[in-house]
Every structure is written in structure tokens, then in C-alpha cells.
């Protein structure tokens, strides 16, 4: 128990036994912050469990002391919505006091599971709400809706106004390096890193056109695009047709994500994000210089303070932002340092753990059987 902490609060925390329920999407998007959360819970003497899909490499969670269960048995569409009884049996032995649904795609299933186990649950929503949202939320058992940013909070409140009083903003936590990693080695070829789904062609074509302009102007650098998706074949063809295959490399998502990012200088977010980007947060914490597209979930993006900003589809603006960072490495490092300061003040791992524990405790207190 920390100095000055009320005894009843400390006692309440000892009684918390959360089960975190992840989808394949949330495991991929929260690949770094989820271990932070699990380790933080363990450090507070909280025994937790994680339910995740089959085939997920839980090797990334080795340092996180949590019981790991698999659901569904077969990773096929719609299968996750069945088998409540199969997973409820081992969870009953675990004796959970609260469920934490980490992805809105599992909201309906977790709602049924909470009813079966007769426990409250917390629902995390990290994406902007769709125009006509039909997200199933239990008025009885869902005690809190956790969001990472103000833009997501506003979107969720508007879409689910009857639950507005249950929406709680908890900033995703990360660790900040002592010095920016960008351009730390002047002998190394400058590198630009992109971590993004390859589902849309236009944002990447805009990026690649900006890269082509920079190459024609005589700049030497490399670009690594990490991702996969339905547009990958068309994007590879675009690179080949515009003689960019030697400059731009497309690779599948690599782990550990933080180590991969640490090897880069500039991080690019090529289009407005509809989901809070943990990759962007990690890039800022590491001290990469950021170039980001304005709009969407853009709470981390403060022009000329945390990032160079361009508007969607503006090739020349994107080219100018990249050129400024490539040509003036001192400026790039100052920008990265300001972003680190911004993240350190607003995205503490300790604050995330503390707020999450308070949310679990409140869910248990307010749940009426």
C-alpha cells in the first residue's frame, strides 16, 4: 500500500480479479500497451487472466504474469460468438470479479458471458463510433465504457448518449526514452517508417508520390511500410511502375514493435486514423520525428509541437513536411523531444494502471445483483 492510500481502497484492490478479453484486432493494435497493463496489474498484486483468440503469439506476453485462455477453439468468422459455456467453466474456477472487454467487436459476446458469470464488465472502445451504431451494451452489467482520447469520448457519447455518464477517459500509457532516437546516428542512412493497414490505395499513393519527388531532388533515404491488406498488390505494382522498389520496402507487421520503431528516424501516419494509434504513441515516446495526416483520432497530433501535419491527399504538403525533417535533423530532434515531453505528461503507464484499477473497483461497487 502506498503512503497515504486509504485502507478501504487498498483492501478493495486486493479483491479485484479481472479477466481481460481480447480479439485478434485488439491484440494486434495493443501489442505493446496490453503487456504494460498486465505487468502493472501484477505489480499491484492483482491476479488477472487473459482470454485471446487461438494462433495469437502469446510469447509477447511472457513477461506478463497472467493466466491465458483461448477462445474460440477455432479461429473462424462468427465462431467467437459461440461457446460461452466452454469458456465460462474455467473462468468460474478463476473466480473473476470483473470482465474487461478490450475490443468492441466482442461486446455482444462479453455481454452474454458477464450474464452467465453474474459479474460486471468494462467495455473499451478505441475507435470512432459508426454513424448508426448498434453496439450491444448491458445497462445492468456494463459499468464503465473506457475510451483513450477526447475525440473518441465525444464520438461514443454522441452514439450512445444513454450511457454518457459511464464513459471514462483513460489515456493509454507508454514509456518515454531519455533522448530522441531520430537521427541519433549521423552515419546511418535516414529511414522513414510506416505502420498501417494496407486497405486503401490513395493514402499510400500520395505518400509514394511525395517520396518520388524527394528522390528526384537527390535525397537519399529508405522507407519501410509495415502492414498487410487488400491493397498490397496494387501498391507493390505502383512502386514498380514508378521505380521506387529500391527505396520503399513493404513487409508484414514485425515484432517487437517498439524495437522496430526504434531503428527508424521519421514516423508517418498516411491518413486520418479512425482508431487510436498505439504505434503513433510508441513512435512519439521513442522520440521519432512524426509526420501525420490531420483528422480522425488526432489527439496526439499537435502541429509544430508533436508532429508536422499535412491534409489528406496533399502530396506537396507531405513532401514539404518530410523534406524539412530530412534536411534539418536538429529541428527533427527538437520536434521529437517536444513530442516526448507531451507524451510523458499525458500518457504515463502508472496513471493508466491506477485509473484502470479504480474503474474495476467502481464496477464491482456499483454492480447490483
N, C-alpha and C positions, 0 to 999 in steps of 0.2 A: 504494500500500500504506500503510495507516495505521500509526502508530508502535506498535511492539511486536507487530505481527502476524507470526506465524511465516511464514517464506519458503515452506514447503511448502503452507500454506493459501492464500497469495496465488497461487502457481502453479496450484494445483488450481482456483481460481476462474476463472482465465483459460481453462481448458479446458472450462468449463461452457457448453453451448449448448442451452438449454431451449426446448421447444415447449409453449406453453400452449394447452389445448384447452377451448373454452367451448361451452356450449349457449345457446340463446336465453334460458333461465331464468337462468343464471348471469350472462349479460351484463346482464340487467335488474337482478338483485339486487346485483351487484357493480359497478354503473355508475361508482362513484367510486373504490373501492379497487383495481380492476383497472388503471386508468391509473397509480395510485400505484406498483403493483408493477412495471409495465413501465418506467416512468421510473426507478425505483430500480435496476432491473437495468442499464439503460443507463448510469446514473451510476457503476456499479461495473465498467463496460467489458464487460458481459455482452451478447452478441448473442443476441437472442431472436426467436421467431416466435409468432404467434397464429393459431390455427385457429378460426373462428367461423362461424355459420350465415349464409346469404345474407339480404339485406334488413336486416341489422343496421347501424345507422348508425355506422360506424366513425369518423365525424367527431369523436366524443367522444374518440378515441384519437389525434388529430392530434399532440398533444404527446408521445405515447409512441412512441419510435423502435423499432418492431418490424415485421418482415415479416408482413403479414396475408394469410392464405389462406382461401378459402371452402370449407366443406363442410357439408352436401351441396350439390350443384348446384341441386337443387330442394328447397325447404323444405316437405316433406310428411311426414306421420307415417310412421315406420319407415325413411324414406329415409336417415337418418344412419347406419343400421347397415350400409349397403352402400357400396361404393366405396372399400374400404381401399387397393386398388392405385392408384386415381386420386390419392389424396392422398399415398400413400407415395412416389410418384415425385418430386414436387417437394421433399418433405421429405428424401429421400436426398441431394439436391443441397445442402440446407441443412446436412446432417451433424449431426443432433441427438445429444446425449449423454444426454438425459433428457426424458421427456414428463411434463407436469403436467396431469392431468385435473381441471378446475375444478368439475365437476358430476357427482354420482353417476349421473345419468341417462345419461351417456356411458361408464360404467365398462366395459361389455362391449365396446364399440367400441374404446376405447383399449387394452384388454387385447389385442385382436387386432392393433391397429396396432403396439403395442410388440413383439409377437412377430414381426411382419413386418419391422420395422426392427432387431430384435435389440438393443433398448435397455431400460433400466429405466424405471419410471414411478412417479409420486407421485399419490396419489388424495386429493382434497379432499372432505370430507363436511361440509356446513354445516347439515344437518337432523337431527332426532331419528330414530333408526332405527325402522323399522316393526316391529310385533310379530313377524312372521315374515319376516325379511329374507332375501332370496336374492341379494344383491348379488354379482356375479361378481368375484372378486379373485384375481389370479395369485399363487400362493405363491412363484414364482420371480422374477417381474419387478416386482411391486408392492413397493417397498422401504420406503415410508412411507405412512401414512394421516394426513393433516393435518386437524385439527379446530380451530375457532375458540374454543371455550369448554369449561369443565369439564362442563357438563350434556351437551353433545354428545359429549364424550370418554367419559363414563360410559355413555351410550346405545350408542355404537359398540362399546366394549369388551364390553358385555354381548351385543350382537347378533353380533359377530364375534370371539369370545374367542380363537380360534386365532391371530389377528393382533394380539392385545393389545400385544405388545412392539414393534409397528411404529407404534402410534398416537402422534402427536406433536401437542401443542397449540401453535399459533402464533396469537397474538392479531391480529386484523385491525387494521391501522393507519389512523389518520386524523390530520388536523391540527386543533389547538385554537386558537380565536380568543383574542385578548388579553382581550377583555371579552365578557360575555354579550350576545347580540343581542336577547334578550327584553325587551320594554318599554323599549327604548333610546330610542324617540321617543315622548314622552308625548302628543304631538298626534295620533298615528296611532291609528285605530280598532284595538282589540285583535283579534288573529286567532289562530285555532286551526287547526292543520294536521294532517291525517291522510294517511299514505301506506300504502295497504294494498289487497290484492286484494279485490274485491267479490264474493266467492264465497259468503259466509254472511250471512244476513239478521239473525239475532239479535244479534250484537255491535254492529251499526250501529244497529239499532232501540233498543238500550239507550243508545247514545251520543246518538241523536237525542232520546230522551225526556229525558235529562239536559239537553240543550241547550234543549229546550222549557221545562223548569222554570226554567232560568236566565233565559230571555227573558221569561217571565211575571212574574218577580220584578223586571223592569225593567233588566236588564243589557244593554248594547249591545256587540256583538262580531260577528265574522264567522267562519264555518267553511269551510275548503276541504278537500274529500276528493279526493285524487288516486289514481285506480285504475280498474280495469275488471274485469268478471267477470259470471258468470251471474246474480247477484242485483241487478245495477244497475237494471233496470227496476222491480223491486219496491221498491227503496229510493227511487227517484225518486217513485214513487206514494205511498209513505209520507210523504215530505216534503211533497208537495202536499196530501195529506189532513189533515196536521197544521199547515198554514200555516207551514211552515219553509223554503219555497223561496227566500225573500228573505234568509234567514240562512245557509243551507247551500248550497254550490255543489259539484257533483260534476264533476270534469274528468279527462281521461285523464292518465297519467303525463307529467310535463313535465321537460325538461332545460334547463340543467344542474341536477341535483337539489339540489346544495348551495346554489346561488343561490336556488332556490325556497324552501328551508327557511329561509334567512337572512332572508326577508321576513316570517316568522311569529314569534309570541311563545310559544305553547304547542304542544307536540307530543303527540299522543295515540296510544297503541297500544291499540286497542279490544278485543283478545282475546289469549289466550296465543299466543306465536309458536312454531311448530314448526321454523322456520328462523332462524338468526342474522340479526338485522335490521341491515343496514348503514345503513338510513335512521335507525333509532334511535341508532346510534353517531354518525352525522353530526350529528343534532339535538343530541346532548349536547356534541359537540365545538364546535359553533357557539355553544352557550350558550342553547338554548331550554329553557324550563321543561317538564318531562316529566310526563305523567300516563300510567301504564301498567298494564295488566292483569297480575296476578301469575300465574306458572305457565309451563310450557314452557321455551323457551330464554330464561331471565330473568336471566342472569349480570350484565347491565348494570344491572338494576333493584334498587337498594338503597333500601328505604323510608326516606324523610325524609333521604336523603343524595344520591341521584341522581335520585329521582323520587317523586311522590305515587302511591300504589299503591291499586288497588281490585280486588275479587274479580270473577270473571266473572259477568255478569248482574245486578250490584248497581247499579241506576240511582241510588239515593240516594247511595251511596258515591262514584260517579263525579261526580255533581252537586256533592257537597261538596268533592271534590278540585279541580274546575275553579273553583268559587266562591272557594276560598281563594287560588288564584293570580290570578284576575281582580281580587279585592278588595284583595289585598295584594301590590302589584307589587314592593316591596322584598324581601319574602320570596321571591317567584318568582325574582328575580335572584340572591338568595343561594343558593337551591336549584340554579339553573343553574350558578352559579360552582363549587359543590361537585362537580357532575357533571363539569364541565370538568377540575377537578383530578384526579378519579378517572380520567377517560379519558386525560389526559396521562401519568399514571403507569403505565398498563397497556396502552395502545394506540398506542404510538409507531410511526410509519411506518418509521423507521430500524431499529427492533428487528424489525419484520416482514420487512424486506428481508434483514437479516442472518441471521435464523433460516431463511428460505426458501432462501437460498444454501447454508447449512450442510446443509439437507435434500437439496438437489440433489447436493451434493458427496458426501454419505454414500451416496446412492442409487447413484452411479457407483462408489464404492469397494467397496460390498458386493455389487454385481451380479456374479454368476459366470456366464460363458458356458457 
